[in-house]
Amino acid sequence: MNASSSPPVRVRPVSAHLVARLGGAARLTCPVAGSPPPLLEWRKDGAQVLPGWRRFSRQGNTLHVARLTADDAGVYVCVAVNGFGTERVTTELFVIDPETSGAPALSGGGEGPADNLLTSVHGPPVISASPDHPDRRVRAPLGSRLQLGCAADGHPPPQLKWYKAGRPVLPSTRLYVQEDGQLVFSQLVRSDEAVFICVASNIFGSANHSFSLQVSEPVSADPLFLEVPANSTVAEGDTAVLRCRVQSVSKAHLKWVRRLSAGAAPTFNHTQTVTIKGRRYAVLSGASSSQQGDRFSSELRLPAVSVEQQGVYVCLAANGHGYLGREALLQVISAPPSSAPALLLALPAVAVVALVLAAACCLHRRRQRTVRAALLPPAARPGADGASVSHKHEPAPILDYRQLRHLDVV
């Protein structure tokens, strides 16, 4: 081989994508050199570009296409050959209409850098992982509502399509795609178990994200208590804390109420009173609530508690199907004396108080059973998590779940 001979080589980089305006012109370059100078052949989608093709012309190492149509889009390959080797330069041409694609107007004639929109803000879609299902595995109970999110970025804005087991998702009254691209199941059924794939695409490419959906056993339509408030004894001046936690297939509303004695006027930590089957309760404010999926929690803190605040407290949980309540007895005792002599002098009184508290405890147990029957209708069977109250098979009480929502003060 002559020392001056060389195979064709690319002398400068060429973008793999070129975007041009519908009706405008495109210029595709083939920057190759070799010794002897290589012969060039242009191909579009595998077919040779012949000299007789209208609107196509060659000038040196450049292929010009005038008055672009949608059919001119495709993959163009320049094949450079001499006696010592071959070099190929591939460019994919996109032909877009700025009025419908969302892209800005392009410079005419395919002469400027705006032709290659990938060098600016344009690009293929990118799908970000769903924060609710980072491992792509989704488990939800039968009959519940579920939303699968597919957040995709790109310019032009990508179009989203959903596929179930490789086939397009067909919208129905139970399964549909929202404008923001989320796939919504209004009520899960067993046949929903499958792999769902979200595909985002624009003229520059596509991306996909998959979810593996499993439908578990249904949970009760009524709220189900996972943690009930516990009976507690607190020294006067300390902070009393009552907690409850429920599981609910729909939005749950948690309330704290305290039973009022006949003729008593509530004087602490409440916004209003309600009457349930002839008994008055104070609706308490200041509780904190949180939600994690289908779990709802509430915590009621009573700082610097006083003896007047002891009594029966009830955590009420309501959703669109019904409500349940769980009660706890809060006892507040006076702070113990600070000195030993005072403690010795107080021993007889303590013994008397202990007897009184024991009697009061028995009395309160009776009151608890009375409160269950009076506050909410009793369940057919006591639950494993404590006494259960339900209204499914009883006449509707004065306070129903709609009123509970209205009184949502936590």
C-alpha positions in Angstrom: 0.0 0.0 0.0 1.3 3.4 -1.0 2.3 5.5 2.0 -0.1 8.3 0.8 -3.0 5.9 0.6 -5.6 5.5 3.4 -9.1 4.2 4.0 -12.0 6.6 4.4 -12.3 8.1 7.8 -14.7 10.6 9.5 -12.9 13.9 9.9 -15.5 15.5 12.2 -18.4 14.3 14.3 -22.0 14.3 13.0 -25.1 14.3 15.2 -27.1 11.1 14.9 -30.3 13.1 14.7 -31.4 16.0 12.5 -34.7 17.9 12.8 -36.1 20.0 10.0 -39.3 21.9 9.4 -42.1 20.5 7.3 -42.0 22.3 3.9 -38.4 23.5 4.5 -35.1 22.0 3.4 -32.6 19.7 5.0 -28.9 19.3 4.5 -27.2 16.0 5.5 -23.4 16.0 5.5 -20.9 13.1 5.1 -17.6 14.5 6.4 -15.2 11.8 5.3 -11.8 11.8 3.7 -9.4 9.2 2.3 -6.7 8.6 -0.3 -7.8 8.2 -2.9 -10.9 10.3 -2.3 -13.7 7.8 -1.5 -16.8 7.4 -3.7 -20.1 8.3 -1.8 -23.4 6.5 -2.0 -26.5 7.7 -0.1 -29.2 5.4 1.2 -32.6 6.2 2.8 -34.1 3.4 5.0 -31.9 0.9 3.1 -32.8 2.1 -0.5 -30.3 3.9 -2.6 -31.0 7.6 -3.3 -30.9 7.7 -7.1 -30.1 10.8 -9.2 -33.6 10.9 -10.5 -35.2 11.4 -7.2 -37.1 14.7 -7.2 -36.2 17.3 -4.6 -33.0 15.4 -3.8 -29.6 16.8 -5.0 -25.9 16.2 -4.1 -23.2 18.8 -3.8 -19.8 17.4 -2.8 -20.2 15.5 0.4 -23.7 16.9 1.2 -27.2 15.7 0.4 -29.8 18.4 0.0 -33.6 17.7 0.3 -36.0 20.5 -0.7 -39.6 21.1 0.2 -39.6 18.5 2.9 -42.6 16.2 3.4 -43.4 13.8 6.2 -42.3 10.9 4.0 -38.8 12.3 3.9 -38.2 11.4 7.5 -36.1 8.3 8.0 -32.6 7.0 8.5 -30.0 8.2 5.9 -26.7 6.4 5.5 -23.7 7.8 3.6 -21.4 4.9 2.5 -17.9 6.1 1.6 -15.7 3.6 -0.3 -12.2 3.6 -1.8 -9.9 0.7 -2.6 -8.7 0.5 1.0 -11.8 0.5 3.1 -15.4 1.7 3.8 -16.8 4.2 6.2 -20.6 4.8 7.1 -22.2 7.9 8.5 -25.7 7.5 9.8 -28.2 10.4 10.4 -31.8 10.1 11.4 -34.0 12.9 9.9 -37.1 14.1 11.7 -39.6 16.2 9.8 -41.9 18.1 12.2 -44.6 20.8 12.0 -43.9 23.4 14.7 -47.5 24.3 14.9 -48.5 20.9 16.1 -45.4 19.5 17.6 -44.8 22.1 20.3 -41.3 22.8 18.9 -40.1 26.4 18.2 -39.8 27.6 14.6 -36.7 26.3 12.9 -34.3 28.2 10.7 -35.1 27.8 7.0 -33.1 25.7 4.6 -31.5 23.4 7.1 -28.5 25.7 7.4 -28.5 26.7 11.1 -27.8 24.9 14.4 -31.5 25.1 15.3 -32.0 22.2 12.9 -30.5 19.8 15.4 -32.9 20.4 18.3 -31.1 17.8 20.4 -28.4 20.4 21.0 -30.9 22.6 22.9 -33.8 21.8 25.2 -35.2 19.0 23.1 -34.7 15.3 23.8 -36.2 11.9 24.3 -38.5 11.2 27.3 -37.1 10.4 30.7 -39.4 8.7 33.2 -38.7 9.3 36.9 -39.3 6.5 39.4 -42.6 6.5 41.2 -42.1 7.6 44.9 -45.0 5.5 46.0 -43.7 2.3 44.4 -39.9 2.6 44.1 -39.4 -1.2 43.7 -42.0 -1.4 40.9 -44.0 -3.9 43.0 -47.6 -2.8 43.9 -49.8 -4.7 46.4 -53.4 -3.5 47.0 -56.5 -5.1 48.5 -59.4 -6.4 46.5 -62.0 -3.7 45.9 -59.8 -0.8 46.8 -59.0 2.3 44.7 -55.5 2.5 43.2 -53.5 5.0 41.1 -50.3 4.2 39.3 -48.2 7.3 38.4 -46.0 7.7 35.4 -44.1 11.1 35.4 -42.2 11.7 32.2 -40.2 14.7 31.1 -39.1 15.6 27.5 -39.5 18.1 24.8 -41.7 18.0 22.9 -43.9 16.8 25.8 -44.1 13.0 25.5 -47.3 11.1 24.9 -48.1 8.4 27.5 -49.6 5.0 26.8 -50.4 2.1 29.2 -50.1 -1.6 28.4 -51.3 -4.6 30.4 -49.5 -7.8 29.8 -48.2 -6.4 26.5 -51.6 -5.2 25.2 -52.9 -1.6 25.3 -55.1 -0.7 28.3 -58.7 -0.2 27.2 -60.4 2.5 29.2 -63.7 1.6 31.1 -65.8 3.0 33.9 -63.5 1.1 36.3 -60.1 1.6 34.7 -59.0 4.8 32.9 -56.1 7.1 32.4 -56.2 10.7 33.8 -54.9 13.7 31.9 -51.7 13.7 34.0 -51.0 10.2 32.8 -52.0 8.3 36.0 -53.7 4.9 35.6 -56.7 4.8 37.9 -58.4 1.6 39.2 -61.7 2.7 40.8 -62.2 -0.8 42.3 -59.6 -3.5 42.0 -60.6 -7.0 40.8 -58.7 -10.2 40.7 -58.1 -10.0 36.9 -56.2 -6.8 37.4 -53.2 -8.8 38.6 -50.6 -8.3 35.8 -47.6 -6.4 34.7 -48.5 -2.8 33.6 -46.1 -0.8 31.5 -46.2 3.0 31.0 -44.6 4.0 27.7 -43.6 7.7 27.1 -42.7 8.7 23.6 -42.0 11.8 21.4 -40.2 12.3 18.1 -36.8 11.7 19.7 -37.4 8.4 21.3 -39.3 6.6 24.1 -38.9 5.3 27.6 -40.9 2.9 29.7 -41.6 2.0 33.3 -43.2 -1.2 34.6 -45.3 -2.1 37.6 -46.1 -5.6 38.9 -49.6 -5.4 40.5 -50.8 -8.0 43.0 -54.3 -8.0 44.4 -54.5 -9.1 48.0 -57.4 -10.2 50.2 -59.9 -7.4 50.9 -60.0 -5.6 54.2 -63.2 -4.6 56.0 -65.1 -1.7 54.5 -65.5 -0.2 58.0 -62.4 1.2 59.7 -60.4 -1.6 61.4 -58.6 -0.6 64.6 -54.9 -1.6 64.7 -54.1 0.2 67.9 -56.7 1.1 70.5 -56.3 3.8 73.2 -55.1 2.4 76.4 -56.4 3.0 80.0 -53.8 5.1 81.8 -53.1 6.8 85.2 -51.3 10.1 85.1 -50.1 12.3 87.9 -51.6 15.8 88.1 -49.4 18.3 86.1 -48.0 15.6 83.8 -48.8 15.1 80.1 -51.4 12.4 79.2 -51.1 10.8 75.8 -53.8 8.8 74.1 -53.2 7.1 70.7 -55.3 5.2 68.2 -54.6 3.7 64.7 -56.9 2.3 62.1 -56.8 0.7 58.6 -59.4 1.9 56.1 -59.9 1.2 52.4 -61.2 4.8 52.0 -60.4 8.1 53.6 -60.9 7.8 57.4 -61.6 10.7 59.8 -60.5 10.3 63.4 -62.1 12.2 66.3 -61.5 12.3 70.0 -64.5 12.9 72.3 -64.9 12.9 76.1 -68.0 11.9 77.9 -69.6 14.7 79.9 -71.5 14.1 83.1 -75.2 15.2 83.3 -75.5 18.9 83.6 -71.7 19.5 83.4 -70.3 22.3 81.2 -67.1 21.4 79.3 -64.3 23.7 80.1 -61.2 22.4 78.4 -59.7 21.6 75.0 -62.9 21.3 73.0 -64.6 23.1 70.2 -68.2 21.9 70.7 -70.4 19.2 72.1 -72.4 16.5 70.4 -75.2 14.3 71.6 -75.2 10.6 70.9 -78.3 8.7 72.0 -79.1 11.2 74.8 -75.5 11.5 76.1 -73.3 14.5 75.7 -69.7 14.4 74.6 -67.1 17.1 74.1 -65.4 17.1 70.7 -61.7 17.6 71.5 -59.3 19.7 69.4 -55.5 19.8 69.2 -55.0 16.1 68.2 -52.3 15.3 65.6 -53.1 12.9 62.7 -51.1 11.2 60.0 -51.7 8.8 57.1 -49.5 6.2 55.5 -51.3 4.5 52.7 -54.4 2.9 54.1 -53.2 3.4 57.8 -54.5 6.4 59.7 -53.2 7.5 63.1 -54.2 10.0 65.7 -52.5 11.2 69.0 -54.2 13.3 71.6 -51.9 15.0 74.1 -53.2 16.7 77.3 -50.4 18.8 78.8 -50.4 19.7 82.5 -53.4 17.5 83.1 -55.7 18.3 86.0 -58.0 16.1 88.1 -61.0 17.6 86.3 -59.9 16.1 83.0 -60.1 12.5 84.1 -62.9 10.4 82.6 -63.8 8.3 79.6 -62.2 9.3 76.2 -63.3 7.8 72.9 -61.4 7.6 69.6 -64.0 7.6 66.8 -63.0 6.5 63.3 -65.4 7.1 60.4 -65.3 6.5 56.6 -68.0 6.4 53.9 -69.1 2.9 55.0 -69.5 3.4 58.7 -67.7 4.1 61.9 -66.2 2.4 65.0 -65.2 3.7 68.4 -62.7 2.6 71.1 -62.7 4.1 74.6 -60.1 4.5 77.3 -60.3 5.5 81.0 -57.9 8.3 82.0 -57.3 8.7 85.8 -55.5 11.7 87.2 -54.0 11.4 90.7 -52.6 14.2 92.9 -48.8 14.6 92.9 -47.1 12.7 95.8 -45.7 14.8 98.7 -42.1 15.8 98.3 -40.8 14.9 101.9 -40.7 11.6 103.8 -42.5 12.9 106.9 -45.3 14.1 104.8 -45.4 10.7 103.1 -45.7 8.9 106.5 -48.5 11.2 107.6 -50.3 10.6 104.3 -50.1 6.8 104.4 -53.6 6.4 106.0 -55.0 8.7 103.4 -53.3 6.8 100.6 -54.9 3.6 101.9 -58.3 5.2 101.8 -57.7 6.6 98.3 -56.6 3.2 97.1 -59.8 1.7 98.3 -61.8 4.5 96.7 -59.9 4.1 93.4 -60.5 0.4 93.4 -64.2 1.0 93.9 -64.1 3.7 91.2 -62.4 1.3 88.8 -65.2 -1.2 89.2 -67.7 1.6 88.7 -65.9 2.8 85.6 -65.9 -0.7 84.1 -69.7 -0.7 84.5 -69.8 2.8 82.9 -67.6 1.6 80.0 -70.1 -1.1 79.2 -72.9 1.5 79.4 -70.9 3.9 77.2 -70.4 1.2 74.5 -74.2 0.6 74.4 -75.0 4.3 74.5 -72.3 5.9 72.3 -72.5 3.5 69.3 -74.5 0.4 68.5 -72.7 -2.8 69.7 -71.1 -5.2 67.3 -72.4 -8.8 67.0 -69.1 -10.1 68.5 -66.4 -8.4 70.5 -63.3 -7.9 68.3 -59.9 -9.2 69.2 -58.6 -5.7 69.4 -61.1 -4.5 72.1 -64.8 -3.8 72.3 -66.2 -3.2 68.9 -69.0 -0.7 68.0 -70.8 -0.6 64.7 -74.0 0.7 63.1 -74.5 -1.8 60.4 -77.4 -3.6 61.9 -78.7 -1.0 64.3 -80.9 2.1 63.8 -78.8 5.1 62.8 -77.6 7.1 65.8 -77.9 10.9 66.1 -74.3 11.4 65.1 -73.4 9.7 61.7 -70.1 9.8 59.8 -71.1 12.9 57.8 -71.3 14.8 61.0 -68.0 13.4 62.1 -66.4 14.7 58.9 -67.9 18.1 59.6 -66.4 18.1 63.0 -62.9 17.2 61.7 -60.7 19.4 63.9 -57.5 17.3 64.1 
